[in-house]
Amino acid sequence: MNAPLASAPGTAVPASAAVSVALPVFPRPAREEFDAVLSRGAFMPLPQFGVIDATGDDAAAFLHSQLTSDTQHLDAATARLAGYCSPKGRLLASFLVWCSGESIRMLVSKDVQAAAQKRLSMFVLRAKAKLSDASVDTLAIGLAGDVRGALSGVFDAIPDGVHVKVDGPAGSLVRVPDAAGRLRYVWVGPKAEVEARLPVLEAKLRRVSPAVWDWLDIRAGEPRITQRVVEQFVPQMINFDVLGGVNFRKGCYPGQEVVARSQYRGTIKRRMSLANVAGETESVVPGAELFHSDDPGQPCGMLVNTAAAPDGGVDALVEIKLAALENGSVHLGSADGPGLTFLPLPYALPTEI
């Protein structure tokens, strides 16, 4: 299949051509901040995310032709994951996507937002669609733990199922996958409306560092494409197919041939796992390579996302050759670097034949 609109001027411009915004650097959260989520409930601002709005009569159809998920049949009560791939099938960005009024709203890592928005905009051409940065006018809040009571003071209804969404005057509330056995929600709404209601949360929940959300995402096994790993992974390499981020029955989108071939040609030899490694997030960073004790000459994987862990060290989502998990040990940076301790993902991976 052809990459959509491949003959458009500027198609060869790399995804990094737009000016990127560096992600905020969060210090290691205090143990009490993790405990607030695990034992009670907490909320946290999410400045590590940006928001893109797609508007216009053709917005859904346009995004449908560009992303890995079905946006043409996205209903008002559902959110879903979606990826944006290069023609080679490598992920340029990952999104949480839902309908917000007349717009389709996309939550994306802040450091890839500008590049993804610019690249998508290049392909709009005659479509009645426009992409805009909604980050200035919106706030994103993450909530985790025993938070339903506090949320009932903000929203008339609370979504029950994962990726179910409700709307209200304060914006949209999406339930996202549980982490560490705790409920999680993302609240995105107009800045003034969200700020006006934060005291309701603060009266019942502890405000904690956004870094706790990064850890929760990792414990949920849900990857996020950031600038350090742009164009490194086909969706299946980071379990995006397992998480519902790829629709294999929809029409063409950039990289679809590669993504489909990876799915149907037989064995997928690389997947994403969960691990802990000694260190701090200043040095244990996404994009760092992993090496196996039996094959020190070439990398066997890569860190996808990292976050400070409550019991020390760094928890990470790692893309890795499945064969490297069968025996020996895996190390960060070199075969004699810090060893990784692998942990169970909260979901099962398909049995490859």
N, C-alpha and C positions, 0 to 999 in steps of 0.2 A: 504494500500500500504506500502511496505517496505521502510524504509529510505535508500537512495542510498548507496551502499557499506558499509552497517552497520557492516559487519564482518571485515572490515579493521582494522589493528592494530592501537591502539591509539584513537579509536572512542570516548572513554569516556573522553578524555581530554577536560576540560571546555574551553569555548570560551575565557576566561580571561587568559589562560595559557601563551600566548605570552606577552612579555613586552609591556605595553601600554605607550603611550605618553600623558601626560596631555595636555588638551586643553589650549591655551593661555587665560589669564584673561584680559579682556578689561575693562578699566574704562568707566563710563557712558559717552556716546558721548555728545558733546555740542548741544544745540538746533539747532544751525546753521547747524550742519551736517545733521540732519534730514531734515531741511528746504531745503538744497541743493538738496536732492532727490525729495522732494515734490513740489518744485517750479521751479526747473531747471533740472539738471541732475548731477549725481555723479558716481564715481567709487571707488572701495575699494579692496585691496588685501584680499585674503581669506586664511589666515594661519590656520584656524580651520578645513580645509579639507586636506585630503591626496588623492593620486591617485594610483590606482592599474591597471596595464596593464596585460591582459591575451593574450598570443600569442600562435601560433601553429595551425596546421590543425584542431584540435578538440576543439579549445578554445570555439567556440560558442556552440557546442553541450554539452561540459562539463558544462559550466555555465547554460545552459538550464536545466540540470539535478539537479542543485543546488539552483537556484534562483526562486523567485515567478513569474518573468516575462519571456516572450518569447524572448530569445536571439538568437535563431536559425534563426529567420526570421527578425532580426534587419537590416534595410537597412542603406545606407550611409547618408541618409538625416534625420534620426530620432534618438532621444534620448528617453529613458523611465526610469521611476522609477522601482526599483526592491528591494526586501527584501531578506535577508538570514536568514532562520529560524533554530531553533533547532528541533530535532525530535518531541518535544512537541508542535511545531508550534509557538514558541515564537521568536520574532525577535532578532537576534544577531547583525545585521547591516542593514543599508539602503543605497542604492546607486542611483546615476544618472548614467546611462549606455549608451554608444554610441560606434560606430565604429570609430577608428582613424587609418587610414592606414591599416596595417595588424593586428592591435591589437583591442581588445575590451577594452575600457577604463572605469574605474569605479571611480567616485568621491564619497568619503566616509568621515565621520567624522574622524578626525585625531586620536582621542583617541581610536577608535576601529579598525583602519586599520590593525595594526600588528596582532591582534588576528583573525580577519576575514580572512586575507590573509593566515595565518598559518593553520587555520582550513580548508579552501578551498583546500589548497595545499595537505593536508593529503589524500584527496579523488581523486586526479588526477590519481594515480596508472598508468595504461597502456595507458591512453589517451595522445595524442600528444598535450599537453597543458602545459604552464608554467605561473605562476603568479609572477610578480615582482613589487617592489615598484618604481613607477615612480616619486615620489614626489620631489626627489632631482633635477631632470632634467626638471621639469615643474613648471609653475606658474599658479595659478587660480586667476582670477579677476572677481569680480561681478560689474555689471553696472545697474543703475536704474534711471528712470525718462526720461527726454528728451535727449537721448543718441545716437539716430540713426545717427545724423549728424557727431558726433565724431567718431562713429564706421565705418562710410563710408570711413574714412581715413586709416582704418586698414584692412577692409574686402571688397571685391568687391560686395558682396551681404549680406543683413541682413535678417535673418530668420523672417518670419511673424507669423507663427502659434506657439502655445505653444509646446515645445519639438521638434520643427524643428531645424535642425543643418546645418550649412555650414562650409566648411573647406577652409583654405588658408595657405600661408607660415607661418603665425603667429599662426597656430593651429586651434582649433575648437571653434565655437561660437554657443551656444545653447540658444534659448529663453526658459525661465522658466516662471511659472505662475506669472501673475501680482500681485502686492501687493499695497494696499492703492491706487488703481487705476492707478498705474504707471507701465510702461513696465520694464521688467527685463531680463538680459542676463548674462550667465556665459561664460567666455572666458578662455580656458585652452590651453596652448601651450608650446613649448620649452622655457626654461627660458631665454636664450639669445635673442630669437626672440621677446618674450613679452616685456622684459626690453628695447629693442631697440625702441619699438613702444609706450611705456608709455608716452614719451613727447608729442605725438600727442593727447593723452587723456588729459594730464595735461594742455594743451593749451586751452582746451574747457570745461573741466569738473573739478569739485572740487574732490579732494581725501578726503575720509572720513574714519572713523573707520570701521573695519570689524564688529564691534558690530551692526552697522546699518543693515548689511545684515542679521544678526540673527533676528533682529526685523522684517525685511521685510519677511523673511521665515515664521515667526509666523503669520504675517498679511495675508500672502498668504494661511494660513492653511495647510502648508506642513511640516510634522514632520521630525525629524532627530534622528536616534538612536545614542545616545552617551553612554559612559561607564556607566553612572549613571542609565540608564534604560535598559541595556542589559537584555534580557530574561524576560521582564515584560509584553510584549503585543503581542497578536495575531494580525496579520495585520489589521483586521477589527476594532479592538478597537481604532486604531489611524487613521481610515478613509483611509487606504492604498488602499482598494478596490475601493473607490470612486475616488481616485486620479489616478487610472490606474496602480497601482503598483502590482496588482495581476492578473494573467491570469488563469481563472478557466477552460480553455479548454486544457491546455498544459499537458504534461506528469508529471511523478512523480518528486518530489523534497522533501528534508527533511521537515517533518511537514505537508505535503500536506493533509493528512487525517484530521488532526485537523482543518486546515484552511478551507477545503471544508465543513466539518461538521458544523463549525461555520456559514458558509454562507447559508447552505441549511436546517438546522434543524428547522428553524423557526425564532424566534425573536432574533435579536442581542441587548443585553441589555446594552451594554457599547459602547460609542462612544467618539470621541474627540471633544472638544469645545474650543472656544477662550475666554480668560478672562483677566482682569487686577486685580492686587492686590498690595497693598501698600508694599513698601520695596525696597531692592536693590538686584542685582543678586548675591552678595556675600552670602546672606542668603536665598533668594528665588531661589531654585535650582531644576533642574530635579531630579525626584525620590522622592521628598517630598510628603507626603500623605495629602489628603484632607478629611475633615469631615463634615457631614451634621448636621444642628442644631437639627434635630429630632432624630438623631441616633449617639450620641457622642462616643459610645463605639467601633465603628469599622469604618475604612476608607471607603469612597465612591469613591475615585479616586486618581489620582496621577498626578503631574506635568510632562509633557513630555519634553518641551523645554521652556526656559525663556529668556527674553531680556529686557533691559532697554527701557522704553517707552518715547516718546518725551514729553508727558504731565505729566510725573511723574509716579512713581511706576514701576511695571514690567508687561509687557504683557506676556502671557503664553498660550501654548497649553496644555490642560488638558484632560486626559483620565478620564471618569466619568460614573457612572451609570446614564442612562437616567432618571430613576425615581427620582434621586436627583435634577434634574432641574425643576421638576414640581411644587414644593412649598418649603417653608422654605429658608434657606440660606446655603451656602457652605463656609467653612473656611479652612485656611492653617494651618497645623500642629496639630490642635485640634479644638474642637467645639467652643472654645472661642478665636481662633486665628484670624488673619486678614481676613476679608470677601472678597470674590471674586465678582467682577462685570462682568457678562457675556456679551459678545459682539457677533454680528452676524458673522458667517463664510462667506467667499466670495463665497461659493458654497453650494448647497443644499444636505442634506443627504437623503438617500432613506427612503421612508415611510415604516416602519416595520409593517408587518401583524401578 
